[in-house]
Amino acid sequence: MYQVRLLPNNITFTANAQQTVLQAALNAGIAFPNRCQVGVCAMCMCRKQYGEISYKLAPMLTPQEQAQGWIFACQARVESDLVLSLD
């Protein structure tokens, strides 16, 4: 199990490697922004400040967005403790 912290409100929840960030947040009762849950609407985009994630399929993010730390929480699987920013 890994710990995920959401900034700026400093909300924490746990996730395992089989879950996406979004699944883990919703399972923990966190109101995480989302709509389509398949990486198209971009509602769940957040910025990774720290930690490792992986994707089963390549995300629809530009190389520049990826370099800036943007992730799709609905597609990103947790690989370590994470710190994410929702602003």
PyMOL Python script that loads the backbone (N, CA, C, O; Angstrom):
from pymol import cmd

cmd.read_pdbstr("""\
ATOM      1  N   MET A   1       0.840  -1.184   0.000  1.00  0.00           N
ATOM      2  CA  MET A   1       0.000   0.000   0.000  1.00  0.00           C
ATOM      3  C   MET A   1       0.889   1.253   0.000  1.00  0.00           C
ATOM      4  O   MET A   1       1.940   1.305   0.638  1.00  0.00           O
ATOM      5  N   TYR A   2       0.426   2.227  -0.726  1.00  0.00           N
ATOM      6  CA  TYR A   2       1.140   3.490  -0.830  1.00  0.00           C
ATOM      7  C   TYR A   2       0.259   4.610  -0.299  1.00  0.00           C
ATOM      8  O   TYR A   2      -0.968   4.512  -0.307  1.00  0.00           O
ATOM      9  N   GLN A   3       0.898   5.663   0.158  1.00  0.00           N
ATOM     10  CA  GLN A   3       0.169   6.828   0.650  1.00  0.00           C
ATOM     11  C   GLN A   3       0.185   7.911  -0.423  1.00  0.00           C
ATOM     12  O   GLN A   3       1.225   8.203  -1.014  1.00  0.00           O
ATOM     13  N   VAL A   4      -0.983   8.500  -0.664  1.00  0.00           N
ATOM     14  CA  VAL A   4      -1.133   9.588  -1.631  1.00  0.00           C
ATOM     15  C   VAL A   4      -1.593  10.820  -0.866  1.00  0.00           C
ATOM     16  O   VAL A   4      -2.554  10.763  -0.098  1.00  0.00           O
ATOM     17  N   ARG A   5      -0.902  11.931  -1.081  1.00  0.00           N
ATOM     18  CA  ARG A   5      -1.277  13.194  -0.434  1.00  0.00           C
ATOM     19  C   ARG A   5      -1.693  14.184  -1.513  1.00  0.00           C
ATOM     20  O   ARG A   5      -0.981  14.374  -2.499  1.00  0.00           O
ATOM     21  N   LEU A   6      -2.851  14.816  -1.320  1.00  0.00           N
ATOM     22  CA  LEU A   6      -3.372  15.806  -2.255  1.00  0.00           C
ATOM     23  C   LEU A   6      -3.188  17.204  -1.689  1.00  0.00           C
ATOM     24  O   LEU A   6      -3.639  17.510  -0.585  1.00  0.00           O
ATOM     25  N   LEU A   7      -2.525  18.036  -2.459  1.00  0.00           N
ATOM     26  CA  LEU A   7      -2.337  19.436  -2.099  1.00  0.00           C
ATOM     27  C   LEU A   7      -3.340  20.260  -2.888  1.00  0.00           C
ATOM     28  O   LEU A   7      -3.713  19.807  -3.970  1.00  0.00           O
ATOM     29  N   PRO A   8      -3.796  21.377  -2.474  1.00  0.00           N
ATOM     30  CA  PRO A   8      -3.308  22.156  -1.352  1.00  0.00           C
ATOM     31  C   PRO A   8      -3.979  21.816  -0.025  1.00  0.00           C
ATOM     32  O   PRO A   8      -3.600  22.377   1.004  1.00  0.00           O
ATOM     33  N   ASN A   9      -4.962  20.916  -0.014  1.00  0.00           N
ATOM     34  CA  ASN A   9      -5.711  20.651   1.224  1.00  0.00           C
ATOM     35  C   ASN A   9      -5.097  19.598   2.124  1.00  0.00           C
ATOM     36  O   ASN A   9      -5.634  19.308   3.193  1.00  0.00           O
ATOM     37  N   ASN A  10      -3.970  19.017   1.703  1.00  0.00           N
ATOM     38  CA  ASN A  10      -3.239  18.038   2.510  1.00  0.00           C
ATOM     39  C   ASN A  10      -4.109  16.843   2.898  1.00  0.00           C
ATOM     40  O   ASN A  10      -4.049  16.372   4.033  1.00  0.00           O
ATOM     41  N   ILE A  11      -4.912  16.357   1.961  1.00  0.00           N
ATOM     42  CA  ILE A  11      -5.752  15.177   2.151  1.00  0.00           C
ATOM     43  C   ILE A  11      -4.913  13.951   1.813  1.00  0.00           C
ATOM     44  O   ILE A  11      -4.202  13.948   0.809  1.00  0.00           O
ATOM     45  N   THR A  12      -4.988  12.913   2.637  1.00  0.00           N
ATOM     46  CA  THR A  12      -4.232  11.698   2.355  1.00  0.00           C
ATOM     47  C   THR A  12      -5.156  10.498   2.262  1.00  0.00           C
ATOM     48  O   THR A  12      -6.204  10.447   2.906  1.00  0.00           O
ATOM     49  N   PHE A  13      -4.743   9.526   1.440  1.00  0.00           N
ATOM     50  CA  PHE A  13      -5.445   8.259   1.311  1.00  0.00           C
ATOM     51  C   PHE A  13      -4.437   7.210   0.866  1.00  0.00           C
ATOM     52  O   PHE A  13      -3.318   7.541   0.476  1.00  0.00           O
ATOM     53  N   THR A  14      -4.835   5.950   0.926  1.00  0.00           N
ATOM     54  CA  THR A  14      -3.936   4.881   0.517  1.00  0.00           C
ATOM     55  C   THR A  14      -4.377   4.307  -0.817  1.00  0.00           C
ATOM     56  O   THR A  14      -5.547   4.385  -1.194  1.00  0.00           O
ATOM     57  N   ALA A  15      -3.413   3.726  -1.524  1.00  0.00           N
ATOM     58  CA  ALA A  15      -3.673   3.108  -2.825  1.00  0.00           C
ATOM     59  C   ALA A  15      -2.733   1.922  -2.985  1.00  0.00           C
ATOM     60  O   ALA A  15      -1.644   1.891  -2.414  1.00  0.00           O
ATOM     61  N   ASN A  16      -3.175   0.948  -3.772  1.00  0.00           N
ATOM     62  CA  ASN A  16      -2.279  -0.156  -4.105  1.00  0.00           C
ATOM     63  C   ASN A  16      -1.937  -0.096  -5.593  1.00  0.00           C
ATOM     64  O   ASN A  16      -2.525   0.689  -6.336  1.00  0.00           O
ATOM     65  N   ALA A  17      -1.004  -0.911  -6.017  1.00  0.00           N
ATOM     66  CA  ALA A  17      -0.501  -0.848  -7.393  1.00  0.00           C
ATOM     67  C   ALA A  17      -1.535  -1.277  -8.430  1.00  0.00           C
ATOM     68  O   ALA A  17      -1.358  -0.998  -9.616  1.00  0.00           O
ATOM     69  N   GLN A  18      -2.598  -1.941  -8.019  1.00  0.00           N
ATOM     70  CA  GLN A  18      -3.633  -2.354  -8.959  1.00  0.00           C
ATOM     71  C   GLN A  18      -4.688  -1.272  -9.182  1.00  0.00           C
ATOM     72  O   GLN A  18      -5.533  -1.410 -10.067  1.00  0.00           O
ATOM     73  N   GLN A  19      -4.651  -0.212  -8.399  1.00  0.00           N
ATOM     74  CA  GLN A  19      -5.636   0.857  -8.493  1.00  0.00           C
ATOM     75  C   GLN A  19      -5.071   2.058  -9.227  1.00  0.00           C
ATOM     76  O   GLN A  19      -3.868   2.319  -9.212  1.00  0.00           O
ATOM     77  N   THR A  20      -5.983   2.785  -9.875  1.00  0.00           N
ATOM     78  CA  THR A  20      -5.584   4.098 -10.376  1.00  0.00           C
ATOM     79  C   THR A  20      -5.681   5.076  -9.203  1.00  0.00           C
ATOM     80  O   THR A  20      -6.315   4.791  -8.187  1.00  0.00           O
ATOM     81  N   VAL A  21      -5.056   6.202  -9.365  1.00  0.00           N
ATOM     82  CA  VAL A  21      -5.146   7.246  -8.344  1.00  0.00           C
ATOM     83  C   VAL A  21      -6.610   7.600  -8.106  1.00  0.00           C
ATOM     84  O   VAL A  21      -7.041   7.729  -6.960  1.00  0.00           O
ATOM     85  N   LEU A  22      -7.371   7.755  -9.179  1.00  0.00           N
ATOM     86  CA  LEU A  22      -8.782   8.121  -9.052  1.00  0.00           C
ATOM     87  C   LEU A  22      -9.578   7.049  -8.324  1.00  0.00           C
ATOM     88  O   LEU A  22     -10.365   7.375  -7.435  1.00  0.00           O
ATOM     89  N   GLN A  23      -9.397   5.777  -8.675  1.00  0.00           N
ATOM     90  CA  GLN A  23     -10.116   4.693  -7.999  1.00  0.00           C
ATOM     91  C   GLN A  23      -9.836   4.716  -6.503  1.00  0.00           C
ATOM     92  O   GLN A  23     -10.756   4.603  -5.692  1.00  0.00           O
ATOM     93  N   ALA A  24      -8.574   4.862  -6.141  1.00  0.00           N
ATOM     94  CA  ALA A  24      -8.194   4.859  -4.728  1.00  0.00           C
ATOM     95  C   ALA A  24      -8.827   6.045  -4.000  1.00  0.00           C
ATOM     96  O   ALA A  24      -9.317   5.898  -2.881  1.00  0.00           O
ATOM     97  N   ALA A  25      -8.815   7.222  -4.634  1.00  0.00           N
ATOM     98  CA  ALA A  25      -9.405   8.406  -4.007  1.00  0.00           C
ATOM     99  C   ALA A  25     -10.906   8.224  -3.802  1.00  0.00           C
ATOM    100  O   ALA A  25     -11.424   8.497  -2.719  1.00  0.00           O
ATOM    101  N   LEU A  26     -11.596   7.766  -4.829  1.00  0.00           N
ATOM    102  CA  LEU A  26     -13.042   7.573  -4.721  1.00  0.00           C
ATOM    103  C   LEU A  26     -13.381   6.497  -3.692  1.00  0.00           C
ATOM    104  O   LEU A  26     -14.348   6.638  -2.944  1.00  0.00           O
ATOM    105  N   ASN A  27     -12.587   5.415  -3.650  1.00  0.00           N
ATOM    106  CA  ASN A  27     -12.803   4.360  -2.651  1.00  0.00           C
ATOM    107  C   ASN A  27     -12.619   4.881  -1.230  1.00  0.00           C
ATOM    108  O   ASN A  27     -13.232   4.372  -0.292  1.00  0.00           O
ATOM    109  N   ALA A  28     -11.766   5.906  -1.076  1.00  0.00           N
ATOM    110  CA  ALA A  28     -11.520   6.502   0.239  1.00  0.00           C
ATOM    111  C   ALA A  28     -12.539   7.593   0.567  1.00  0.00           C
ATOM    112  O   ALA A  28     -12.448   8.225   1.620  1.00  0.00           O
ATOM    113  N   GLY A  29     -13.501   7.819  -0.315  1.00  0.00           N
ATOM    114  CA  GLY A  29     -14.532   8.833  -0.061  1.00  0.00           C
ATOM    115  C   GLY A  29     -14.101  10.246  -0.377  1.00  0.00           C
ATOM    116  O   GLY A  29     -14.725  11.198   0.092  1.00  0.00           O
ATOM    117  N   ILE A  30     -13.038  10.409  -1.170  1.00  0.00           N
ATOM    118  CA  ILE A  30     -12.516  11.730  -1.520  1.00  0.00           C
ATOM    119  C   ILE A  30     -13.252  12.238  -2.766  1.00  0.00           C
ATOM    120  O   ILE A  30     -13.414  11.500  -3.738  1.00  0.00           O
ATOM    121  N   ALA A  31     -13.682  13.464  -2.734  1.00  0.00           N
ATOM    122  CA  ALA A  31     -14.348  14.080  -3.886  1.00  0.00           C
ATOM    123  C   ALA A  31     -13.294  14.555  -4.876  1.00  0.00           C
ATOM    124  O   ALA A  31     -12.926  15.730  -4.892  1.00  0.00           O
ATOM    125  N   PHE A  32     -12.815  13.636  -5.697  1.00  0.00           N
ATOM    126  CA  PHE A  32     -11.772  13.930  -6.682  1.00  0.00           C
ATOM    127  C   PHE A  32     -12.465  14.293  -7.998  1.00  0.00           C
ATOM    128  O   PHE A  32     -13.346  13.558  -8.442  1.00  0.00           O
ATOM    129  N   PRO A  33     -12.086  15.415  -8.635  1.00  0.00           N
ATOM    130  CA  PRO A  33     -12.756  15.805  -9.871  1.00  0.00           C
ATOM    131  C   PRO A  33     -12.605  14.727 -10.945  1.00  0.00           C
ATOM    132  O   PRO A  33     -11.498  14.255 -11.207  1.00  0.00           O
ATOM    133  N   ASN A  34     -13.713  14.344 -11.558  1.00  0.00           N
ATOM    134  CA  ASN A  34     -13.668  13.366 -12.645  1.00  0.00           C
ATOM    135  C   ASN A  34     -14.980  13.397 -13.408  1.00  0.00           C
ATOM    136  O   ASN A  34     -15.993  13.891 -12.912  1.00  0.00           O
ATOM    137  N   ARG A  35     -14.947  12.864 -14.620  1.00  0.00           N
ATOM    138  CA  ARG A  35     -16.162  12.751 -15.410  1.00  0.00           C
ATOM    139  C   ARG A  35     -16.136  11.440 -16.199  1.00  0.00           C
ATOM    140  O   ARG A  35     -16.945  10.550 -15.937  1.00  0.00           O
ATOM    141  N   CYS A  36     -15.233  11.310 -17.145  1.00  0.00           N
ATOM    142  CA  CYS A  36     -15.287  10.167 -18.066  1.00  0.00           C
ATOM    143  C   CYS A  36     -14.570   8.924 -17.539  1.00  0.00           C
ATOM    144  O   CYS A  36     -14.942   7.805 -17.894  1.00  0.00           O
ATOM    145  N   GLN A  37     -13.568   9.098 -16.714  1.00  0.00           N
ATOM    146  CA  GLN A  37     -12.751   8.039 -16.120  1.00  0.00           C
ATOM    147  C   GLN A  37     -11.973   7.202 -17.142  1.00  0.00           C
ATOM    148  O   GLN A  37     -11.561   6.081 -16.845  1.00  0.00           O
ATOM    149  N   VAL A  38     -11.774   7.754 -18.354  1.00  0.00           N
ATOM    150  CA  VAL A  38     -10.977   7.061 -19.367  1.00  0.00           C
ATOM    151  C   VAL A  38      -9.899   7.953 -19.995  1.00  0.00           C
ATOM    152  O   VAL A  38      -9.313   7.577 -21.010  1.00  0.00           O
ATOM    153  N   GLY A  39      -9.629   9.120 -19.414  1.00  0.00           N
ATOM    154  CA  GLY A  39      -8.540   9.970 -19.879  1.00  0.00           C
ATOM    155  C   GLY A  39      -8.864  10.853 -21.066  1.00  0.00           C
ATOM    156  O   GLY A  39      -7.959  11.268 -21.789  1.00  0.00           O
ATOM    157  N   VAL A  40     -10.148  11.153 -21.283  1.00  0.00           N
ATOM    158  CA  VAL A  40     -10.527  11.991 -22.417  1.00  0.00           C
ATOM    159  C   VAL A  40     -10.927  13.393 -21.978  1.00  0.00           C
ATOM    160  O   VAL A  40     -10.561  14.370 -22.632  1.00  0.00           O
ATOM    161  N   CYS A  41     -11.668  13.508 -20.887  1.00  0.00           N
ATOM    162  CA  CYS A  41     -12.241  14.803 -20.492  1.00  0.00           C
ATOM    163  C   CYS A  41     -11.245  15.725 -19.785  1.00  0.00           C
ATOM    164  O   CYS A  41     -11.456  16.937 -19.755  1.00  0.00           O
ATOM    165  N   ALA A  42     -10.183  15.189 -19.225  1.00  0.00           N
ATOM    166  CA  ALA A  42      -9.131  15.947 -18.525  1.00  0.00           C
ATOM    167  C   ALA A  42      -9.581  16.541 -17.193  1.00  0.00           C
ATOM    168  O   ALA A  42      -8.850  17.339 -16.608  1.00  0.00           O
ATOM    169  N   MET A  43     -10.759  16.176 -16.701  1.00  0.00           N
ATOM    170  CA  MET A  43     -11.219  16.690 -15.398  1.00  0.00           C
ATOM    171  C   MET A  43     -10.307  16.235 -14.256  1.00  0.00           C
ATOM    172  O   MET A  43     -10.142  16.960 -13.274  1.00  0.00           O
ATOM    173  N   CYS A  44      -9.720  15.058 -14.372  1.00  0.00           N
ATOM    174  CA  CYS A  44      -8.917  14.504 -13.274  1.00  0.00           C
ATOM    175  C   CYS A  44      -7.434  14.849 -13.388  1.00  0.00           C
ATOM    176  O   CYS A  44      -6.624  14.362 -12.599  1.00  0.00           O
ATOM    177  N   MET A  45      -7.071  15.686 -14.367  1.00  0.00           N
ATOM    178  CA  MET A  45      -5.658  16.053 -14.511  1.00  0.00           C
ATOM    179  C   MET A  45      -5.160  16.729 -13.243  1.00  0.00           C
ATOM    180  O   MET A  45      -5.802  17.629 -12.702  1.00  0.00           O
ATOM    181  N   CYS A  46      -4.023  16.283 -12.792  1.00  0.00           N
ATOM    182  CA  CYS A  46      -3.385  16.903 -11.638  1.00  0.00           C
ATOM    183  C   CYS A  46      -1.883  16.833 -11.867  1.00  0.00           C
ATOM    184  O   CYS A  46      -1.412  16.166 -12.788  1.00  0.00           O
ATOM    185  N   ARG A  47      -1.145  17.526 -11.023  1.00  0.00           N
ATOM    186  CA  ARG A  47       0.304  17.585 -11.208  1.00  0.00           C
ATOM    187  C   ARG A  47       1.000  16.755 -10.145  1.00  0.00           C
ATOM    188  O   ARG A  47       0.762  16.913  -8.947  1.00  0.00           O
ATOM    189  N   LYS A  48       1.863  15.871 -10.611  1.00  0.00           N
ATOM    190  CA  LYS A  48       2.643  15.030  -9.704  1.00  0.00           C
ATOM    191  C   LYS A  48       3.815  15.842  -9.177  1.00  0.00           C
ATOM    192  O   LYS A  48       4.652  16.312  -9.947  1.00  0.00           O
ATOM    193  N   GLN A  49       3.870  16.004  -7.866  1.00  0.00           N
ATOM    194  CA  GLN A  49       4.967  16.725  -7.223  1.00  0.00           C
ATOM    195  C   GLN A  49       6.091  15.774  -6.809  1.00  0.00           C
ATOM    196  O   GLN A  49       7.268  16.135  -6.803  1.00  0.00           O
ATOM    197  N   TYR A  50       5.692  14.551  -6.464  1.00  0.00           N
ATOM    198  CA  TYR A  50       6.651  13.576  -5.956  1.00  0.00           C
ATOM    199  C   TYR A  50       6.074  12.188  -6.170  1.00  0.00           C
ATOM    200  O   TYR A  50       4.864  11.997  -6.045  1.00  0.00           O
ATOM    201  N   GLY A  51       6.920  11.214  -6.491  1.00  0.00           N
ATOM    202  CA  GLY A  51       6.497   9.829  -6.570  1.00  0.00           C
ATOM    203  C   GLY A  51       6.500   9.280  -7.980  1.00  0.00           C
ATOM    204  O   GLY A  51       6.847   9.969  -8.939  1.00  0.00           O
ATOM    205  N   GLU A  52       6.103   8.015  -8.081  1.00  0.00           N
ATOM    206  CA  GLU A  52       6.120   7.302  -9.356  1.00  0.00           C
ATOM    207  C   GLU A  52       4.739   6.746  -9.672  1.00  0.00           C
ATOM    208  O   GLU A  52       4.030   6.241  -8.802  1.00  0.00           O
ATOM    209  N   ILE A  53       4.385   6.856 -10.947  1.00  0.00           N
ATOM    210  CA  ILE A  53       3.134   6.281 -11.445  1.00  0.00           C
ATOM    211  C   ILE A  53       3.453   5.520 -12.723  1.00  0.00           C
ATOM    212  O   ILE A  53       4.538   5.657 -13.288  1.00  0.00           O
ATOM    213  N   SER A  54       2.488   4.713 -13.172  1.00  0.00           N
ATOM    214  CA  SER A  54       2.632   4.039 -14.461  1.00  0.00           C
ATOM    215  C   SER A  54       1.276   4.037 -15.148  1.00  0.00           C
ATOM    216  O   SER A  54       0.240   4.255 -14.521  1.00  0.00           O
ATOM    217  N   TYR A  55       1.307   3.790 -16.437  1.00  0.00           N
ATOM    218  CA  TYR A  55       0.095   3.717 -17.244  1.00  0.00           C
ATOM    219  C   TYR A  55       0.075   2.385 -17.985  1.00  0.00           C
ATOM    220  O   TYR A  55       1.121   1.909 -18.426  1.00  0.00           O
ATOM    221  N   LYS A  56      -1.105   1.777 -18.128  1.00  0.00           N
ATOM    222  CA  LYS A  56      -1.239   0.595 -18.983  1.00  0.00           C
ATOM    223  C   LYS A  56      -1.138   1.006 -20.443  1.00  0.00           C
ATOM    224  O   LYS A  56      -0.500   0.324 -21.244  1.00  0.00           O
ATOM    225  N   LEU A  57      -1.766   2.117 -20.784  1.00  0.00           N
ATOM    226  CA  LEU A  57      -1.717   2.687 -22.126  1.00  0.00           C
ATOM    227  C   LEU A  57      -1.117   4.082 -22.037  1.00  0.00           C
ATOM    228  O   LEU A  57      -1.292   4.778 -21.037  1.00  0.00           O
ATOM    229  N   ALA A  58      -0.417   4.483 -23.074  1.00  0.00           N
ATOM    230  CA  ALA A  58       0.190   5.817 -23.067  1.00  0.00           C
ATOM    231  C   ALA A  58      -0.897   6.876 -22.911  1.00  0.00           C
ATOM    232  O   ALA A  58      -1.904   6.834 -23.617  1.00  0.00           O
ATOM    233  N   PRO A  59      -0.704   7.828 -21.995  1.00  0.00           N
ATOM    234  CA  PRO A  59      -1.716   8.864 -21.772  1.00  0.00           C
ATOM    235  C   PRO A  59      -1.751   9.861 -22.917  1.00  0.00           C
ATOM    236  O   PRO A  59      -0.763  10.041 -23.629  1.00  0.00           O
ATOM    237  N   MET A  60      -2.888  10.502 -23.086  1.00  0.00           N
ATOM    238  CA  MET A  60      -3.031  11.533 -24.112  1.00  0.00           C
ATOM    239  C   MET A  60      -2.543  12.871 -23.562  1.00  0.00           C
ATOM    240  O   MET A  60      -3.303  13.835 -23.459  1.00  0.00           O
ATOM    241  N   LEU A  61      -1.273  12.906 -23.216  1.00  0.00           N
ATOM    242  CA  LEU A  61      -0.623  14.118 -22.730  1.00  0.00           C
ATOM    243  C   LEU A  61       0.531  14.434 -23.666  1.00  0.00           C
ATOM    244  O   LEU A  61       1.194  13.527 -24.170  1.00  0.00           O
ATOM    245  N   THR A  62       0.768  15.698 -23.895  1.00  0.00           N
ATOM    246  CA  THR A  62       1.907  16.080 -24.726  1.00  0.00           C
ATOM    247  C   THR A  62       3.194  15.815 -23.945  1.00  0.00           C
ATOM    248  O   THR A  62       3.158  15.735 -22.717  1.00  0.00           O
ATOM    249  N   PRO A  63       4.319  15.679 -24.627  1.00  0.00           N
ATOM    250  CA  PRO A  63       5.591  15.522 -23.925  1.00  0.00           C
ATOM    251  C   PRO A  63       5.858  16.686 -22.957  1.00  0.00           C
ATOM    252  O   PRO A  63       6.420  16.488 -21.879  1.00  0.00           O
ATOM    253  N   GLN A  64       5.451  17.895 -23.353  1.00  0.00           N
ATOM    254  CA  GLN A  64       5.640  19.053 -22.483  1.00  0.00           C
ATOM    255  C   GLN A  64       4.799  18.918 -21.208  1.00  0.00           C
ATOM    256  O   GLN A  64       5.291  19.204 -20.116  1.00  0.00           O
ATOM    257  N   GLU A  65       3.541  18.488 -21.333  1.00  0.00           N
ATOM    258  CA  GLU A  65       2.684  18.296 -20.159  1.00  0.00           C
ATOM    259  C   GLU A  65       3.273  17.228 -19.231  1.00  0.00           C
ATOM    260  O   GLU A  65       3.278  17.390 -18.011  1.00  0.00           O
ATOM    261  N   GLN A  66       3.764  16.148 -19.814  1.00  0.00           N
ATOM    262  CA  GLN A  66       4.370  15.096 -19.006  1.00  0.00           C
ATOM    263  C   GLN A  66       5.618  15.602 -18.287  1.00  0.00           C
ATOM    264  O   GLN A  66       5.840  15.277 -17.121  1.00  0.00           O
ATOM    265  N   ALA A  67       6.429  16.395 -18.982  1.00  0.00           N
ATOM    266  CA  ALA A  67       7.641  16.956 -18.373  1.00  0.00           C
ATOM    267  C   ALA A  67       7.301  17.905 -17.225  1.00  0.00           C
ATOM    268  O   ALA A  67       8.085  18.048 -16.286  1.00  0.00           O
ATOM    269  N   GLN A  68       6.136  18.554 -17.294  1.00  0.00           N
ATOM    270  CA  GLN A  68       5.698  19.463 -16.239  1.00  0.00           C
ATOM    271  C   GLN A  68       5.042  18.716 -15.078  1.00  0.00           C
ATOM    272  O   GLN A  68       4.661  19.334 -14.084  1.00  0.00           O
ATOM    273  N   GLY A  69       4.907  17.390 -15.194  1.00  0.00           N
ATOM    274  CA  GLY A  69       4.365  16.593 -14.099  1.00  0.00           C
ATOM    275  C   GLY A  69       2.887  16.298 -14.177  1.00  0.00           C
ATOM    276  O   GLY A  69       2.343  15.681 -13.261  1.00  0.00           O
ATOM    277  N   TRP A  70       2.205  16.718 -15.249  1.00  0.00           N
ATOM    278  CA  TRP A  70       0.768  16.472 -15.358  1.00  0.00           C
ATOM    279  C   TRP A  70       0.492  14.989 -15.540  1.00  0.00           C
ATOM    280  O   TRP A  70       1.206  14.300 -16.268  1.00  0.00           O
ATOM    281  N   ILE A  71      -0.553  14.501 -14.871  1.00  0.00           N
ATOM    282  CA  ILE A  71      -0.982  13.113 -15.012  1.00  0.00           C
ATOM    283  C   ILE A  71      -2.501  13.068 -15.118  1.00  0.00           C
ATOM    284  O   ILE A  71      -3.192  13.997 -14.700  1.00  0.00           O
ATOM    285  N   PHE A  72      -3.004  11.994 -15.674  1.00  0.00           N
ATOM    286  CA  PHE A  72      -4.432  11.688 -15.642  1.00  0.00           C
ATOM    287  C   PHE A  72      -4.649  10.717 -14.492  1.00  0.00           C
ATOM    288  O   PHE A  72      -4.235   9.561 -14.576  1.00  0.00           O
ATOM    289  N   ALA A  73      -5.284  11.162 -13.430  1.00  0.00           N
ATOM    290  CA  ALA A  73      -5.493  10.329 -12.249  1.00  0.00           C
ATOM    291  C   ALA A  73      -6.337   9.096 -12.558  1.00  0.00           C
ATOM    292  O   ALA A  73      -6.205   8.072 -11.886  1.00  0.00           O
ATOM    293  N   CYS A  74      -7.203   9.185 -13.570  1.00  0.00           N
ATOM    294  CA  CYS A  74      -8.068   8.053 -13.910  1.00  0.00           C
ATOM    295  C   CYS A  74      -7.306   6.939 -14.607  1.00  0.00           C
ATOM    296  O   CYS A  74      -7.809   5.819 -14.701  1.00  0.00           O
ATOM    297  N   GLN A  75      -6.115   7.216 -15.092  1.00  0.00           N
ATOM    298  CA  GLN A  75      -5.319   6.226 -15.804  1.00  0.00           C
ATOM    299  C   GLN A  75      -4.020   5.871 -15.085  1.00  0.00           C
ATOM    300  O   GLN A  75      -3.439   4.816 -15.337  1.00  0.00           O
ATOM    301  N   ALA A  76      -3.566   6.742 -14.196  1.00  0.00           N
ATOM    302  CA  ALA A  76      -2.272   6.566 -13.524  1.00  0.00           C
ATOM    303  C   ALA A  76      -2.375   5.543 -12.397  1.00  0.00           C
ATOM    304  O   ALA A  76      -3.208   5.676 -11.500  1.00  0.00           O
ATOM    305  N   ARG A  77      -1.535   4.536 -12.450  1.00  0.00           N
ATOM    306  CA  ARG A  77      -1.455   3.526 -11.395  1.00  0.00           C
ATOM    307  C   ARG A  77      -0.329   3.914 -10.439  1.00  0.00           C
ATOM    308  O   ARG A  77       0.732   4.374 -10.860  1.00  0.00           O
ATOM    309  N   VAL A  78      -0.577   3.722  -9.169  1.00  0.00           N
ATOM    310  CA  VAL A  78       0.344   4.145  -8.117  1.00  0.00           C
ATOM    311  C   VAL A  78       1.504   3.150  -8.024  1.00  0.00           C
ATOM    312  O   VAL A  78       1.291   1.942  -7.912  1.00  0.00           O
ATOM    313  N   GLU A  79       2.732   3.674  -8.073  1.00  0.00           N
ATOM    314  CA  GLU A  79       3.937   2.841  -7.978  1.00  0.00           C
ATOM    315  C   GLU A  79       4.782   3.168  -6.757  1.00  0.00           C
ATOM    316  O   GLU A  79       5.758   2.471  -6.475  1.00  0.00           O
ATOM    317  N   SER A  80       4.419   4.224  -6.025  1.00  0.00           N
ATOM    318  CA  SER A  80       5.162   4.625  -4.822  1.00  0.00           C
ATOM    319  C   SER A  80       4.274   5.606  -4.058  1.00  0.00           C
ATOM    320  O   SER A  80       3.175   5.931  -4.505  1.00  0.00           O
ATOM    321  N   ASP A  81       4.746   6.071  -2.919  1.00  0.00           N
ATOM    322  CA  ASP A  81       4.047   7.167  -2.242  1.00  0.00           C
ATOM    323  C   ASP A  81       4.023   8.357  -3.209  1.00  0.00           C
ATOM    324  O   ASP A  81       4.976   8.581  -3.955  1.00  0.00           O
ATOM    325  N   LEU A  82       2.928   9.109  -3.185  1.00  0.00           N
ATOM    326  CA  LEU A  82       2.754  10.220  -4.123  1.00  0.00           C
ATOM    327  C   LEU A  82       2.355  11.492  -3.409  1.00  0.00           C
ATOM    328  O   LEU A  82       1.699  11.458  -2.368  1.00  0.00           O
ATOM    329  N   VAL A  83       2.752  12.603  -3.972  1.00  0.00           N
ATOM    330  CA  VAL A  83       2.229  13.911  -3.595  1.00  0.00           C
ATOM    331  C   VAL A  83       1.722  14.532  -4.891  1.00  0.00           C
ATOM    332  O   VAL A  83       2.473  14.683  -5.855  1.00  0.00           O
ATOM    333  N   LEU A  84       0.437  14.892  -4.906  1.00  0.00           N
ATOM    334  CA  LEU A  84      -0.201  15.457  -6.088  1.00  0.00           C
ATOM    335  C   LEU A  84      -0.786  16.819  -5.771  1.00  0.00           C
ATOM    336  O   LEU A  84      -1.213  17.076  -4.645  1.00  0.00           O
ATOM    337  N   SER A  85      -0.804  17.686  -6.764  1.00  0.00           N
ATOM    338  CA  SER A  85      -1.402  19.010  -6.612  1.00  0.00           C
ATOM    339  C   SER A  85      -2.637  19.098  -7.497  1.00  0.00           C
ATOM    340  O   SER A  85      -2.583  18.800  -8.690  1.00  0.00           O
ATOM    341  N   LEU A  86      -3.756  19.513  -6.896  1.00  0.00           N
ATOM    342  CA  LEU A  86      -5.012  19.637  -7.639  1.00  0.00           C
ATOM    343  C   LEU A  86      -5.290  21.046  -8.132  1.00  0.00           C
ATOM    344  O   LEU A  86      -6.327  21.266  -8.757  1.00  0.00           O
ATOM    345  N   ASP A  87      -4.411  22.013  -7.880  1.00  0.00           N
ATOM    346  CA  ASP A  87      -4.724  23.368  -8.322  1.00  0.00           C
ATOM    347  C   ASP A  87      -4.180  23.718  -9.660  1.00  0.00           C
ATOM    348  O   ASP A  87      -4.381  24.836 -10.136  1.00  0.00           O
TER     349      ASP A  87
END
""", "prot")
cmd.dss("prot")
cmd.show_as("cartoon", "prot")
cmd.util.cbc("prot")
cmd.orient("prot")
